[in-house]
């Protein structure tokens, strides 16, 4: 009776969904499967178990044939469509299994072997042969967010090698004692002058002993932090005017309540000779700035003694939010140097009394890079708010949004700009740090710039001119703008570099943990508009792939400049977006944020436009992605040949599961990720980033997984490395604070790993 009821519930779901799918022009499978399962339920209820088993067996055979016809032997599709029905089949066929246990045991053994083969095919977890080499030990600090102004996140250190990395163990742990704030703990520390410097989400700054992690000093700027904020790093500067003395070396940072500050690197006390007693008011010239609507989330960039910063502007609230102006200040005095306001790009002074920087312009919230020799600072730009309707945007925002822009460090004048998405209405703001590397091209060494994007497109440019060094094509994209808006007829595609990811989804590629939620995903897919990349948002639901998570988000890429290899980690999930007319009941209750809380992935008002917007990840009824795994990957690209050298899923399902409940299944299926990687001269790539609470080390040349450690919370930051002056040991450091949207826990941990004392010799 219980079996009959269970089968009946499943049948009703299949029949209801099947009818809906047929009405949408979709597959007949679910209706036919529902009829067979309903037959099995009825016959079981009436005591005709053998007939019920037969009907269920016909459904299983038909499911296999249908799956192979639609998707072939695609492992994740076999899992989605067959795993649940096969588990239930044990109950359905139990009388036969009990009577024929030997045959059943043999069938089980075959099934286990098939499952093992499926794991290998689905996850490509067969690692390449170890081809590690030995390198001499080195010493080094980590003085910039990306180690150098080039943002390569590469270290010359080679004490930890592919041979000995498996011996890494926790060396010290530091707790910031800060309450978890929504975005998590995304800081990458610095190590200079025998001190580790880092910041928390509320901009408390601390210096730690690099050998022990002991707190040396802590400075609390007493910020009025919004409910969700972040600080990705601080900057270090050694003054040119004084040798020794107060603030001869200083830590410079910006706060979540819009202040630029400098503290003495030795004591943590404010620098009295910087700004007004150590502080510069970043709200100056900005006009009205509500709490949480403007702040600097990434470390300032210092080039030729000038501190350059942009700012993060709250997404999607109203037309005319605070300006996205870029400003430079003197690193010694804090005095204003210049501004680049994209709506008045040739006026570099502060606004006159009674005026403000241009409101509502695109902003730059990701990490920047710099070239001291060329005298340029390179900034990734975001979007003009609101994101999903652009009929109101200014000429400056139209030209400079979703771009990488080079500015003259002395004057703030634009040197060049390259736009990665035209008239962005997908939240494809560029957040990854531009990565600078010199490459052999055409028999000469060319100063290049790599710009990764949320679209998964990677653009290779000449950093002197902004001209592409790898082919870029303008391709026609889907049209049909929302009322009052317009679209670009074409978009740039970087055909000369690999794409992360170029998948075009179909209904047959929808996924689920069970046939029921996979059917739900197919219904949602067929209800939506999807015509491939850059399908524009509209009143009818639309699917955007990659999502606003990426592709490649603010974690960017790392580069091994000696091997000429680029490491990219990226996510593979889609967005489900719908514009809601302003005069509709759904939009009535949506108002602009009053506290500056993060609203990414939630309904937002977009006041001043004809539409509010409902958007978020395209998830099934069980709260798992509708796009099939892997949901996140990591890859290496040879920058000489511009080909993918290796690629594999990043992360396991150990901390993921339906409805946000961890399944504790360490299947290497690849999971969504946010954060960056680190490469070393010895041939290692370190990365955390994943929804899974873990940090890993891969062999850079082959992708072989060499080391793995569990973290107390997700490590959504970029790791860094340094050598301790006291003992000469190399340390790997990661911030582990989790992330609320990624459901990766919460924490306040900074964890350093090193080889055991006495074994820190290269190759040992």
C-alpha positions as CSV (number, residue, x, y, z in Angstrom):
1,X,0.0,0.0,0.0
2,X,2.8,2.4,0.9
3,X,4.6,1.6,-2.4
4,X,1.4,2.3,-4.3
5,X,0.9,5.7,-2.6
6,X,4.6,6.7,-3.3
7,X,4.2,5.6,-7.0
8,X,0.9,7.5,-7.2
9,X,2.4,10.8,-5.9
10,X,5.3,10.4,-8.4
11,X,2.8,9.7,-11.2
12,X,0.7,12.7,-10.5
13,X,3.8,15.0,-10.6
14,X,4.9,13.4,-13.9
15,X,1.4,13.7,-15.5
16,X,0.9,17.3,-14.4
17,X,4.4,18.3,-15.6
18,X,4.1,16.2,-18.7
19,X,0.9,18.0,-19.8
20,X,2.5,21.4,-19.1
21,X,5.6,20.5,-21.2
22,X,3.5,19.2,-24.2
23,X,1.5,22.5,-24.1
24,X,4.8,24.3,-24.3
25,X,5.9,22.2,-27.3
26,X,8.2,20.0,-25.3
27,X,8.8,16.3,-24.9
28,X,6.0,13.7,-24.5
29,X,8.3,11.5,-22.3
30,X,7.1,12.7,-18.9
31,X,3.4,12.2,-19.7
32,X,4.0,8.7,-21.0
33,X,6.3,7.9,-18.0
34,X,3.6,9.2,-15.7
35,X,1.0,6.9,-17.3
36,X,3.2,3.9,-16.8
37,X,4.0,4.8,-13.2
38,X,0.3,5.5,-12.5
39,X,-0.4,2.0,-13.9
40,X,2.2,0.5,-11.6
41,X,0.6,2.4,-8.7
42,X,-2.9,1.2,-9.4
43,X,-1.9,-2.5,-10.0
44,X,0.2,-2.5,-6.8
45,X,-2.7,-1.0,-4.9
46,X,-5.0,-3.7,-6.2
47,X,-2.6,-6.5,-5.3
48,X,-1.3,-7.2,-8.8
49,X,2.4,-6.6,-7.9
50,X,3.8,-8.6,-10.9
51,X,1.9,-6.5,-13.4
52,X,2.9,-3.3,-11.6
53,X,6.6,-4.4,-11.7
54,X,6.2,-5.1,-15.4
55,X,4.8,-1.6,-16.1
56,X,7.6,0.0,-14.0
57,X,10.2,-2.1,-15.9
58,X,8.7,-0.8,-19.2
59,X,9.1,2.7,-17.9
60,X,12.7,2.1,-17.0
61,X,13.6,0.6,-20.4
62,X,11.8,3.5,-22.1
63,X,13.7,6.0,-20.0
64,X,17.0,4.5,-21.0
65,X,16.1,4.5,-24.7
66,X,14.8,8.1,-24.5
67,X,17.9,9.3,-22.6
68,X,20.3,7.7,-25.1
69,X,18.3,9.1,-28.0
70,X,18.4,12.6,-26.6
71,X,21.8,12.9,-25.0
72,X,23.8,9.7,-25.8
73,X,26.0,8.5,-23.0
74,X,26.4,11.9,-21.3
75,X,27.1,10.8,-17.7
76,X,25.2,13.6,-15.8
77,X,22.1,13.1,-18.0
78,X,22.1,9.3,-17.2
79,X,22.4,10.2,-13.5
80,X,19.5,12.7,-13.6
81,X,17.1,10.5,-15.5
82,X,18.0,7.0,-14.1
83,X,19.5,7.2,-10.7
84,X,16.2,8.0,-8.8
85,X,14.1,5.5,-10.7
86,X,16.7,2.8,-10.3
87,X,16.8,3.3,-6.5
88,X,13.0,3.1,-6.4
89,X,13.2,0.0,-8.5
90,X,14.8,-1.9,-5.6
91,X,11.5,-1.4,-3.7
92,X,9.3,-2.2,-6.7
93,X,11.2,-5.4,-7.6
94,X,11.9,-6.5,-4.0
95,X,9.8,-9.7,-4.2
96,X,11.8,-10.8,-7.2
97,X,15.1,-9.7,-5.7
98,X,14.4,-11.7,-2.5
99,X,13.6,-14.8,-4.6
100,X,16.6,-14.4,-6.9
101,X,19.2,-13.0,-4.7
102,X,22.2,-14.4,-6.6
103,X,21.1,-12.8,-9.8
104,X,20.4,-9.6,-7.9
105,X,23.9,-9.7,-6.3
106,X,25.5,-10.0,-9.7
107,X,23.4,-7.2,-11.1
108,X,24.4,-5.0,-8.2
109,X,28.1,-5.7,-8.8
110,X,27.7,-4.7,-12.5
111,X,25.8,-1.6,-11.3
112,X,28.7,-0.6,-8.9
113,X,31.2,-1.1,-11.7
114,X,29.1,1.0,-14.0
115,X,28.8,3.7,-11.3
116,X,32.7,3.8,-11.0
117,X,33.0,4.2,-14.8
118,X,30.3,7.0,-14.6
119,X,32.3,8.8,-12.0
120,X,35.4,8.8,-14.1
121,X,33.5,10.0,-17.2
122,X,31.5,12.6,-15.4
123,X,34.3,14.2,-13.5
124,X,37.5,13.5,-15.4
125,X,39.2,12.8,-12.1
126,X,42.0,10.7,-13.7
127,X,45.0,13.0,-13.2
128,X,47.9,13.3,-15.6
129,X,51.3,11.8,-14.8
130,X,53.4,13.8,-12.4
131,X,55.9,15.7,-14.4
132,X,57.2,17.9,-11.6
133,X,60.6,19.5,-11.6
134,X,62.8,20.7,-8.7
135,X,63.7,24.3,-8.2
136,X,66.0,26.1,-5.9
137,X,64.5,27.8,-2.8
138,X,63.8,31.5,-2.9
139,X,62.8,34.3,-0.5
140,X,60.1,36.9,-1.0
141,X,57.4,39.2,0.3
142,X,53.9,39.8,-1.0
143,X,53.8,43.6,-1.3
144,X,50.7,44.1,-3.6
145,X,47.2,42.6,-3.8
146,X,48.4,40.5,-6.8
147,X,52.0,40.3,-5.5
148,X,53.1,42.9,-8.2
149,X,51.3,45.7,-9.8
150,X,50.9,43.4,-12.8
151,X,48.3,41.3,-10.9
152,X,49.8,38.0,-12.0
153,X,49.5,36.4,-8.5
154,X,52.7,34.6,-9.2
155,X,55.5,34.0,-6.7
156,X,59.2,33.2,-7.3
157,X,59.2,31.1,-4.2
158,X,60.0,27.4,-4.8
159,X,60.4,25.8,-1.4
160,X,57.1,24.1,-1.6
161,X,57.2,21.9,-4.7
162,X,55.1,19.3,-6.5
163,X,57.2,16.7,-4.7
164,X,56.7,17.9,-1.1
165,X,53.4,19.8,-1.2
166,X,51.5,16.8,0.2
167,X,53.3,17.4,3.5
168,X,51.7,20.9,4.0
169,X,50.1,21.3,7.4
170,X,48.4,24.2,9.3
171,X,51.2,26.4,10.7
172,X,49.0,29.0,12.4
173,X,45.4,30.3,12.5
174,X,44.3,33.8,13.3
175,X,40.7,34.7,14.2
176,X,39.6,38.3,13.3
177,X,36.8,38.1,15.9
178,X,34.5,39.8,13.5
179,X,30.8,38.9,13.0
180,X,30.1,37.4,9.7
181,X,28.9,39.9,7.1
182,X,27.0,38.7,4.0
183,X,29.7,38.8,1.3
184,X,32.1,37.0,3.6
185,X,35.8,37.5,4.2
186,X,37.5,38.1,0.8
187,X,40.8,39.6,1.8
188,X,44.2,38.7,0.4
189,X,46.9,39.7,2.9
190,X,50.1,41.5,2.2
191,X,53.5,40.5,3.7
192,X,56.1,43.4,3.9
193,X,58.7,44.3,6.4
194,X,58.2,41.1,8.4
195,X,54.5,41.8,8.9
196,X,51.3,40.3,7.4
197,X,48.7,43.0,6.8
198,X,45.0,42.3,6.2
199,X,41.6,43.9,6.5
200,X,38.1,42.6,7.6
201,X,34.8,43.4,6.0
202,X,34.3,46.4,8.4
203,X,37.8,47.6,7.6
204,X,39.5,46.7,10.9
205,X,43.2,46.5,9.9
206,X,45.7,44.2,11.6
207,X,49.4,43.3,11.4
208,X,50.4,39.7,12.2
209,X,53.7,38.0,12.9
210,X,54.4,36.0,9.7
211,X,55.9,33.1,11.6
212,X,53.2,32.6,14.3
213,X,50.2,34.6,13.2
214,X,50.3,36.5,16.5
215,X,48.5,39.9,16.4
216,X,51.1,42.7,16.5
217,X,48.6,45.6,16.3
218,X,45.0,46.3,15.3
219,X,43.5,49.5,14.1
220,X,39.7,49.9,14.1
221,X,38.4,52.9,12.0
222,X,34.9,52.5,13.6
223,X,33.1,52.3,10.3
224,X,29.4,52.6,9.8
225,X,29.3,49.3,7.8
226,X,26.2,48.4,5.8
227,X,24.6,45.0,6.4
228,X,26.8,43.4,3.7
229,X,30.2,44.7,2.8
230,X,33.7,43.4,2.0
231,X,37.3,44.4,1.9
232,X,39.5,42.5,-0.5
233,X,42.8,44.0,0.6
234,X,45.0,46.9,1.6
235,X,48.0,48.6,0.0
236,X,51.5,49.3,1.3
237,X,53.6,52.4,0.6
238,X,57.1,53.4,1.6
239,X,57.4,57.2,1.5
240,X,60.1,58.9,-0.5
241,X,60.3,62.1,1.6
242,X,61.5,60.6,4.8
243,X,63.9,57.8,5.9
244,X,62.4,56.4,9.1
245,X,60.1,58.2,11.4
246,X,56.4,58.1,11.8
247,X,54.6,56.6,8.8
248,X,57.7,56.3,6.7
249,X,56.1,52.9,5.8
250,X,52.3,53.0,5.8
251,X,49.2,50.8,5.1
252,X,46.7,52.6,2.9
253,X,43.1,51.5,2.6
254,X,39.6,52.7,1.9
255,X,36.5,52.0,4.0
256,X,33.0,50.9,3.6
257,X,31.8,54.3,4.7
258,X,33.8,56.1,2.0
259,X,37.1,57.2,3.7
260,X,40.6,56.8,2.4
261,X,43.0,56.2,5.4
262,X,46.7,55.6,6.1
263,X,48.2,54.1,9.2
264,X,51.8,53.5,10.3
265,X,52.9,50.1,9.2
266,X,54.9,49.7,12.5
267,X,52.3,50.8,15.0
268,X,48.9,50.9,13.3
269,X,48.4,54.5,14.4
270,X,46.9,57.0,11.9
271,X,49.3,59.0,9.8
272,X,48.9,62.6,10.9
273,X,50.6,63.8,7.7
274,X,48.1,62.1,5.4
275,X,44.9,64.0,4.7
276,X,43.1,65.2,7.8
277,X,44.8,63.3,10.6
278,X,45.1,60.2,8.5
279,X,41.8,60.4,6.7
280,X,40.5,61.7,3.3
281,X,36.8,62.1,2.8
282,X,35.8,60.2,-0.3
283,X,32.3,61.7,-0.3
284,X,33.7,65.0,-1.2
285,X,32.3,66.0,-4.6
286,X,29.9,63.1,-4.6
287,X,26.7,64.8,-3.5
288,X,24.1,62.8,-1.5
289,X,25.4,59.3,-0.7
290,X,23.1,57.1,1.4
291,X,24.6,54.5,3.7
292,X,26.0,51.6,1.7
293,X,25.4,53.1,-1.7
294,X,29.1,53.9,-2.4
295,X,32.3,52.4,-0.9
296,X,35.6,50.9,-2.0
297,X,35.7,47.1,-1.8
298,X,39.1,46.4,-3.4
299,X,42.6,47.4,-2.4
300,X,43.7,50.8,-3.7
301,X,46.3,50.7,-6.5
302,X,49.5,52.8,-6.0
303,X,51.4,53.8,-9.2
304,X,54.2,56.4,-9.2
305,X,53.2,57.6,-5.7
306,X,49.5,58.1,-6.6
307,X,46.7,56.2,-4.8
308,X,44.1,55.3,-7.4
309,X,40.6,54.0,-6.5
310,X,37.1,53.7,-7.9
311,X,34.2,52.4,-5.9
312,X,31.4,50.0,-5.7
313,X,27.9,51.4,-6.2
314,X,24.9,49.5,-5.0
315,X,23.3,47.5,-7.8
316,X,19.9,48.1,-9.3
317,X,18.2,50.6,-7.0
318,X,17.4,53.8,-8.9
319,X,18.5,56.0,-11.8
320,X,21.1,58.6,-10.7
321,X,22.9,56.7,-7.9
322,X,26.3,58.0,-6.8
323,X,29.0,58.6,-9.4
324,X,31.5,55.9,-10.5
325,X,34.3,58.5,-10.6
326,X,37.9,57.3,-10.5
327,X,40.2,59.4,-8.3
328,X,43.9,59.7,-7.5
329,X,45.5,61.0,-4.3
330,X,49.1,61.6,-3.3
331,X,50.3,58.6,-1.3
332,X,52.4,60.8,1.0
333,X,50.0,63.7,1.8
334,X,46.6,62.4,0.8
335,X,46.1,65.5,-1.4
336,X,43.7,65.2,-4.4
337,X,45.7,64.6,-7.6
338,X,43.1,64.1,-10.4
339,X,39.7,62.6,-11.2
340,X,38.4,60.8,-14.2
341,X,34.7,61.3,-14.5
342,X,33.5,59.5,-17.6
343,X,30.8,62.0,-18.4
344,X,33.4,64.8,-18.4
345,X,36.5,62.8,-19.3
346,X,38.7,65.8,-20.1
347,X,38.0,67.7,-16.8
348,X,40.2,66.2,-14.1
349,X,39.6,68.6,-11.2
350,X,37.1,68.4,-8.4
351,X,33.6,69.7,-9.1
352,X,32.9,73.3,-8.5
353,X,31.0,74.4,-5.4
354,X,27.4,73.2,-5.6
355,X,28.1,70.6,-8.3
356,X,29.0,66.9,-8.1
357,X,30.7,64.3,-10.1
358,X,28.4,62.8,-12.8
359,X,25.8,60.7,-11.0
360,X,24.8,57.3,-12.2
361,X,27.9,56.6,-14.3
362,X,29.5,53.2,-14.5
363,X,31.9,52.3,-11.7
364,X,35.1,50.3,-11.1
365,X,34.8,48.0,-8.1
366,X,37.3,45.3,-8.9
367,X,41.1,45.3,-8.4
368,X,43.1,47.5,-10.7
369,X,46.6,47.0,-12.1
370,X,49.5,49.4,-13.0
371,X,52.5,49.7,-15.2
372,X,55.2,52.0,-13.7
373,X,57.2,52.1,-16.9
374,X,54.3,53.1,-19.2
375,X,52.8,55.3,-16.5
376,X,49.4,53.7,-16.8
377,X,46.8,52.4,-14.4
378,X,44.4,49.8,-15.8
379,X,40.8,49.6,-14.4
380,X,38.0,47.2,-15.0
381,X,34.7,49.0,-15.2
382,X,31.2,47.9,-14.1
383,X,27.8,49.1,-15.2
384,X,25.7,52.1,-14.9
385,X,22.8,51.4,-12.4
386,X,20.2,50.0,-12.8
387,X,21.7,47.0,-14.6
388,X,18.9,45.4,-16.6
389,X,17.4,48.4,-18.5
390,X,19.6,51.0,-20.1
391,X,17.5,53.5,-21.9
392,X,18.6,56.2,-19.4
393,X,22.3,55.8,-19.7
394,X,24.7,58.7,-20.4
395,X,27.1,58.8,-23.4
396,X,30.0,58.2,-21.0
397,X,28.5,55.2,-19.5
398,X,27.6,53.8,-22.9
399,X,31.2,54.2,-24.0
400,X,33.1,53.0,-20.9
401,X,30.9,50.5,-19.1
402,X,31.9,46.8,-19.0
403,X,35.4,47.8,-20.3
404,X,39.0,47.9,-19.4
405,X,40.3,51.5,-19.4
406,X,43.9,52.7,-19.3
407,X,44.5,56.1,-17.6
408,X,47.6,58.2,-17.6
409,X,48.8,58.1,-14.0
410,X,50.1,61.7,-14.0
411,X,47.0,63.4,-15.4
412,X,44.1,61.0,-15.3
413,X,43.6,61.4,-19.0
414,X,42.3,58.3,-20.9
415,X,45.0,56.5,-22.8
416,X,42.7,53.9,-24.4
417,X,39.6,51.9,-23.7
418,X,38.3,48.5,-24.8
419,X,34.7,47.5,-24.3
420,X,33.9,43.8,-23.6
421,X,30.1,44.1,-23.7
422,X,28.2,46.8,-25.5
423,X,25.2,48.3,-23.7
424,X,25.3,45.8,-21.0
425,X,21.8,44.8,-19.7
426,X,23.0,41.4,-18.3
427,X,25.0,42.6,-15.2
428,X,28.2,41.6,-17.1
429,X,30.3,44.3,-15.4
430,X,34.0,43.6,-15.6
431,X,35.3,42.8,-12.1
432,X,38.5,40.8,-12.7
433,X,41.8,42.5,-12.2
434,X,43.6,43.2,-15.6
435,X,46.6,40.9,-15.6
436,X,49.8,42.2,-17.2
437,X,52.3,39.8,-18.9
438,X,55.0,40.1,-21.5
439,X,54.5,37.6,-24.3
440,X,56.5,36.5,-27.4
441,X,54.3,37.4,-30.4
442,X,55.5,37.6,-34.0
443,X,59.2,37.2,-33.0
444,X,59.2,40.0,-30.5
445,X,58.2,40.5,-26.8
446,X,55.0,42.4,-26.5
447,X,53.6,44.0,-23.3
448,X,50.2,42.4,-23.1
449,X,47.1,42.7,-20.9
450,X,44.7,39.8,-20.2
451,X,41.1,40.8,-19.3
452,X,38.9,38.1,-18.1
453,X,35.1,38.6,-18.0
454,X,31.9,37.3,-16.4
455,X,30.9,36.3,-20.0
456,X,33.7,33.8,-19.9
457,X,35.4,35.7,-22.8
458,X,39.1,36.4,-22.2
459,X,40.5,39.3,-24.2
460,X,44.3,39.6,-24.9
461,X,45.3,43.2,-25.6
462,X,48.4,45.3,-26.2
463,X,48.6,47.3,-22.9
464,X,50.2,50.2,-24.7
465,X,47.3,50.8,-27.1
466,X,44.4,48.5,-26.1
467,X,44.4,46.8,-29.5
468,X,43.6,43.1,-29.5
469,X,46.6,40.7,-29.8
470,X,44.3,37.8,-30.3
471,X,41.4,37.9,-32.7
472,X,38.1,39.6,-31.6
473,X,35.0,39.3,-33.7
474,X,31.8,41.4,-33.6
475,X,29.0,38.8,-33.9
476,X,25.3,39.3,-34.3
477,X,23.4,38.6,-31.1
478,X,19.7,38.2,-30.3
479,X,17.6,41.3,-30.5
480,X,14.3,42.5,-29.0
481,X,14.9,45.2,-26.4
482,X,12.5,45.9,-23.6
483,X,10.2,48.9,-24.1
484,X,12.1,52.2,-24.2
485,X,15.5,50.5,-24.4
486,X,17.8,49.5,-27.2
487,X,20.5,46.8,-27.9
488,X,23.7,46.6,-29.7
489,X,23.3,44.5,-32.9
490,X,26.6,42.9,-32.3
491,X,28.9,41.9,-29.3
492,X,32.7,41.3,-29.2
493,X,33.7,37.6,-29.0
494,X,37.3,36.8,-28.3
495,X,37.8,34.0,-30.9
496,X,41.6,34.1,-30.6
497,X,41.5,32.9,-26.9
498,X,39.6,30.0,-25.3
499,X,36.1,30.8,-23.9
500,X,35.0,29.9,-20.4
501,X,32.3,28.7,-21.2
502,X,30.7,28.5,-24.7
503,X,28.0,26.0,-23.9
504,X,24.6,26.6,-25.6
505,X,21.8,25.1,-23.5
506,X,18.8,23.1,-24.8
507,X,15.8,21.5,-23.0
508,X,17.5,18.1,-23.3
509,X,20.5,19.4,-21.3
510,X,18.5,20.5,-18.3
511,X,19.5,18.7,-15.2
512,X,18.1,17.7,-11.8
513,X,18.8,15.3,-8.9
514,X,15.7,13.4,-9.9
515,X,13.5,13.1,-13.0
516,X,10.9,15.3,-11.2
517,X,13.0,18.4,-10.7
518,X,14.7,17.8,-14.1
519,X,11.2,18.0,-15.5
520,X,10.6,21.2,-13.6
521,X,13.7,22.7,-15.1
522,X,12.6,21.7,-18.6
523,X,9.3,23.4,-18.0
524,X,11.0,26.6,-16.8
525,X,13.4,26.4,-19.8
526,X,10.5,26.0,-22.3
527,X,8.6,28.9,-20.6
528,X,11.6,31.2,-21.1
529,X,13.3,32.9,-24.0
530,X,16.7,31.6,-24.7
531,X,18.5,32.1,-28.0
532,X,22.1,31.5,-26.9
533,X,24.6,34.1,-25.6
534,X,23.4,37.6,-24.9
535,X,19.7,36.8,-25.0
536,X,18.3,40.1,-23.7
537,X,16.0,40.4,-20.6
538,X,12.3,41.1,-21.2
539,X,8.9,40.7,-19.7
540,X,8.9,37.1,-20.7
541,X,11.5,35.2,-18.5
542,X,14.9,34.9,-20.1
543,X,17.9,32.7,-19.5
544,X,21.3,34.3,-19.3
545,X,24.4,32.1,-19.6
546,X,27.0,32.6,-18.1
547,X,25.3,34.2,-15.1
548,X,26.3,37.4,-13.2
549,X,28.5,35.1,-11.1
550,X,30.4,34.2,-14.2
551,X,32.2,32.9,-16.2
552,X,35.2,34.5,-14.5
553,X,34.3,36.9,-11.7
554,X,36.5,39.2,-9.5
555,X,38.9,36.3,-8.7
556,X,40.3,36.8,-12.2
557,X,43.1,34.7,-13.5
558,X,46.7,34.0,-12.4
559,X,49.7,33.7,-14.7
560,X,52.9,31.7,-14.5
561,X,55.1,34.1,-16.6
562,X,57.9,31.6,-16.9
563,X,55.8,28.7,-18.2
564,X,53.5,31.2,-20.0
565,X,50.5,29.5,-18.5
566,X,47.3,31.2,-17.5
567,X,45.1,29.6,-14.8
568,X,41.3,30.4,-14.9
569,X,38.6,29.2,-12.5
570,X,35.0,29.8,-13.5
571,X,31.4,29.0,-12.8
572,X,28.9,27.2,-15.0
573,X,25.4,28.2,-13.9
574,X,22.7,30.4,-15.6
575,X,20.4,33.2,-14.5
576,X,16.7,33.3,-14.8
577,X,15.6,36.9,-15.3
578,X,12.2,38.7,-15.8
579,X,11.4,42.4,-16.2
580,X,8.3,43.4,-14.3
581,X,6.3,46.5,-15.5
582,X,6.4,49.3,-12.9
583,X,2.6,49.5,-12.8
584,X,2.1,45.8,-12.0
585,X,1.2,44.4,-8.6
586,X,4.5,42.5,-8.4
587,X,6.4,45.8,-8.6
588,X,4.3,47.6,-6.0
589,X,6.2,46.7,-2.9
590,X,9.7,47.1,-4.4
591,X,11.5,50.3,-3.1
592,X,15.1,51.4,-3.1
593,X,17.3,50.0,-0.4
594,X,17.4,52.0,2.8
595,X,20.4,50.3,4.4
596,X,22.8,49.4,1.6
597,X,22.3,45.7,1.8
598,X,23.5,43.5,-1.0
599,X,20.6,42.8,-3.5
600,X,22.4,40.8,-6.1
601,X,20.1,37.9,-7.1
602,X,17.1,39.4,-5.4
603,X,14.2,41.4,-6.8
604,X,15.2,45.1,-7.2
605,X,13.1,48.2,-7.9
606,X,15.1,49.9,-10.7
607,X,13.3,53.1,-9.8
608,X,13.3,55.6,-12.7
609,X,13.0,52.9,-15.3
610,X,9.8,51.3,-16.7
611,X,10.7,48.0,-15.0
612,X,11.6,46.3,-11.8
613,X,13.6,43.1,-12.2
614,X,13.4,39.6,-10.8
615,X,16.6,37.7,-11.3
616,X,18.7,35.0,-9.7
617,X,20.3,31.7,-10.4
618,X,18.4,29.2,-12.6
619,X,17.7,26.6,-9.9
620,X,15.4,23.6,-9.7
621,X,12.6,23.0,-7.2
622,X,15.3,21.3,-5.0
623,X,17.4,24.5,-5.2
624,X,20.2,22.9,-7.3
625,X,21.3,24.3,-10.7
626,X,19.1,23.4,-13.7
627,X,22.3,23.4,-15.9
628,X,24.1,20.1,-15.6
629,X,27.4,19.7,-13.8
630,X,30.2,20.5,-13.6
631,X,29.0,23.8,-12.0
632,X,32.6,25.1,-11.7
633,X,35.9,24.3,-13.4
634,X,39.5,25.2,-13.5
635,X,41.7,25.3,-16.6
636,X,45.2,26.1,-17.8
637,X,45.9,28.0,-21.1
638,X,49.2,28.1,-22.9
639,X,49.6,31.8,-23.7
640,X,52.0,31.1,-26.6
641,X,49.6,28.7,-28.5
642,X,46.4,30.1,-26.8
643,X,45.2,26.5,-26.4
644,X,43.7,24.9,-23.3
645,X,46.4,22.6,-21.8
646,X,44.2,20.9,-19.2
647,X,40.7,21.5,-17.7
648,X,38.8,19.8,-14.9
649,X,35.9,20.2,-12.5
650,X,36.8,22.3,-9.4
651,X,35.5,21.1,-6.1
652,X,33.3,18.3,-4.9
653,X,29.7,18.0,-3.7
654,X,30.8,17.3,-0.1
655,X,29.3,20.6,1.2
656,X,26.4,20.9,-1.4
657,X,23.0,19.3,-1.7
658,X,19.3,19.8,-2.2
659,X,17.7,22.8,-0.4
660,X,21.1,23.8,0.8
661,X,21.6,20.7,2.9
662,X,25.1,19.2,2.6
663,X,25.0,15.8,1.0
664,X,28.5,14.9,2.3
665,X,29.3,13.2,-1.0
666,X,32.8,14.0,-2.1
667,X,32.0,13.4,-5.8
668,X,34.3,15.8,-7.9
669,X,31.4,17.3,-9.8
670,X,32.6,20.9,-9.8
671,X,30.8,23.6,-7.8
672,X,30.2,27.3,-8.1
673,X,33.2,29.4,-7.1
674,X,34.2,32.9,-6.1
675,X,37.9,33.8,-5.5
676,X,41.2,33.5,-7.2
677,X,44.3,31.4,-7.6
678,X,48.0,31.6,-6.9
679,X,50.9,30.2,-9.0
680,X,54.5,29.6,-7.9
681,X,57.8,29.1,-9.6
682,X,58.0,25.5,-8.4
683,X,55.1,24.7,-10.6
684,X,52.1,24.8,-8.2
685,X,48.7,26.4,-8.4
686,X,46.9,27.0,-5.1
687,X,43.2,27.8,-5.0
688,X,40.2,27.6,-2.6
689,X,37.3,29.7,-4.0
690,X,34.8,26.8,-4.2
691,X,31.4,26.3,-2.5
692,X,33.1,23.3,-0.9
693,X,35.1,24.3,2.2
694,X,38.6,23.4,0.9
695,X,41.9,24.6,-0.5
696,X,43.8,22.6,-3.1
697,X,47.2,22.5,-4.9
698,X,47.4,21.5,-8.5
699,X,50.5,20.9,-10.6
700,X,50.4,23.9,-12.9
701,X,51.7,22.1,-16.0
702,X,49.4,19.1,-15.8
703,X,46.5,19.8,-13.6
704,X,47.3,16.9,-11.3
705,X,45.7,17.3,-7.9
706,X,48.6,17.1,-5.4
707,X,47.2,18.4,-2.1
708,X,43.8,19.1,-0.5
709,X,42.9,20.5,3.0
710,X,39.5,21.1,4.6
711,X,38.7,24.7,5.6
712,X,36.3,25.7,8.4
713,X,34.4,27.9,5.9
714,X,34.6,28.6,2.2
715,X,37.8,30.3,1.2
716,X,36.4,33.0,-1.1
717,X,39.6,35.0,-1.5
718,X,42.8,34.7,-3.4
719,X,45.6,32.8,-1.5
720,X,49.1,34.4,-1.2
721,X,52.5,33.2,-0.2
722,X,55.7,34.5,1.5
723,X,58.9,33.4,3.2
724,X,59.2,34.0,6.9
725,X,62.4,36.0,7.6
726,X,62.7,34.3,11.0
727,X,62.9,30.7,9.8
728,X,63.0,30.8,6.0
729,X,59.9,28.7,5.8
730,X,57.4,29.4,2.9
731,X,53.8,29.9,4.0
732,X,50.6,29.7,2.0
733,X,47.8,31.9,3.5
734,X,44.1,31.9,2.8
735,X,41.2,33.8,4.4
736,X,38.2,31.5,5.1
737,X,35.0,33.4,5.8
738,X,32.4,31.6,3.8
739,X,29.8,33.4,1.6
740,X,26.0,33.6,2.2
741,X,24.8,33.4,-1.4
742,X,27.1,30.4,-2.1
743,X,25.9,28.7,1.2
744,X,29.6,28.0,2.1
745,X,29.3,28.7,5.8
746,X,30.6,31.6,7.9
747,X,33.9,32.2,9.6
748,X,36.6,34.7,10.6
749,X,39.7,32.6,9.9
750,X,43.1,33.3,8.4
751,X,45.0,30.1,8.0
752,X,48.6,29.6,7.1
753,X,50.1,26.4,5.8
754,X,53.7,25.4,5.7
755,X,55.9,22.3,5.5
756,X,56.8,20.7,8.9
757,X,59.8,22.3,10.7
758,X,63.0,20.7,9.5
759,X,61.6,19.4,6.2
760,X,61.4,22.8,4.3
761,X,64.0,21.8,1.7
762,X,63.1,21.9,-2.0
763,X,62.4,18.4,-3.2
764,X,62.4,16.7,0.2
